[in-house]
């Protein structure tokens, strides 16, 4: 994989950290220093595969997997991909290995592997769960894909939500994409991906689900959905973002009387294990959110 | 079989080539880069060029025909060099493109355009090798 991405990563950019990223990212840095090989689990959200300290692969339950990306793109058939996965074409290591029998171009595999890796890493580095490392054999993609933790952190930092994003990444898998019923424009221009999302949006699936079904990267679809919202073609998410899990984030929640939260997440549960995996994955209760907003407005 | 880096290295052999970045336009990710990164690093490069590609794709004034031809290349000419953005259509997740910066004195835009298109073929767009 690209020596540029490995070697030129600005080391200084590394540990700017929102809360929650610190755990996973710091652990990746430690594994890099010790040149370990194995799997770093981030709760039930997914895992990084580390080979010799470099990140070779990542999967997240919120991001479209490599399998879907490759097969849906039409680059290889599902059967061929299965054979590649099973290692029937032998070890992918070394450029000397005759690539001729492998039914995908090396550059294509590298590209897909990188797209999938950064897509998953974006969601994994936000994870608040405590990472657990498990020593093990290197991932089969390790010969073609290696990224340093610093590069990952740098890219994920760039992808982080801006101040007034119309569709925060925390809602990527929570709010359904609902097309508007009336378009108040004479003419509309869409990119291919935006059109794909719009014709497939059924008012039930979230951007992440659409991405998986279409075999597109989740972050790419999230960006496309944002521009659809900005263009007035998709309704803004009806769900409020989950309560921020970072203690340094605007501390709106503790100000709200516990009663207003229906006792589901009492005020001030934030510290220590902020929005632990369980509550983080609880589907948002619309009713509670509406009452929460009402309570906040009263306070304001 | 060329990997991505092999391909970018070949692009750097194009006369006058100063830097080259392979960008995923769907996410703004710098997939790979080669050459000098002293003006902007590859990540800034990817994010900035992605904005350009997006706004051109969204612009009715710049679509070449009423049927909406796919944009193939975007060229920016400065006093000292050319920026060549070549969009890759094919079996990839969407919107990959190559950003090649060419020195104006040492390079030749027409030649670079041909060579980049050829090398993009090597990246795996025209069937499997």
Interface residues (C-beta under 8 A of the other chain):
Chain A: X1 X2 X3 X4 X5 X8 X10 X69 X73 X74 X75 X76 X95 X99 X100 X103 X104 X105 X106 X107 X108 X110 X111 X112 X114 X115 X118 X119 X144 X154 X155 X158 X159 X187 X189 X191 X192 X193 X215 X216 X217 X219 X220 X223 X224
Chain B: X1 X2 X3 X4 X5 X6 X7 X8 X22 X24 X26 X27 X28 X29 X30 X31 X32 X33 X34 X37 X41 X42 X43 X47 X54 X57 X58 X59 X60 X63 X91 X92 X93 X94 X95 X96 X122 X123 X124 X128 X129
